[in-house]
Amino acid sequence: MDKLIHYQNLIKQILTEYQKISAQVPVVDVDEVLMFDDERSQYLWFNIGWKQGKRVKGISVYIRIKNEKIYIEEDWTEEGIATELMELGVQKSDIVLAFQPPDVRKYTEFATV
């Protein structure tokens, strides 16, 4: 299987599982949304709606694939998407913690770009 398609499928699988677990405790008038864009290799899990008269909107996870690497742009999960990806066989050298500043990434065990 092509590496890009494999990574796209892994990301969609992980985000779908997280969303299913989170949906077990729904918040009235707040929707959890998954958006998968395979053409541009961008994947998003976010919440949007209303709670106590105030607008609720927040990104739980935003991932994109570029240059054959998985860029984790936003991740508010407990375990971390990088951990999930590694458990499914993705090498650390193919994961970029893009939410970290570029000059800090060199101190992580993951790819810098």
Secondary structure, DSSP 8 states (H G I E B T S, - for coil): --HHHHHHHHHHHHHHHHHHHHTTS-BTTEEEEEEEETTTTEEEEEEEEEETTEEEEEEEEEEEEETTEEEEEEE--SS-HHHHHHHTT--GGGEE-TTS-HHHHTTSSSB--
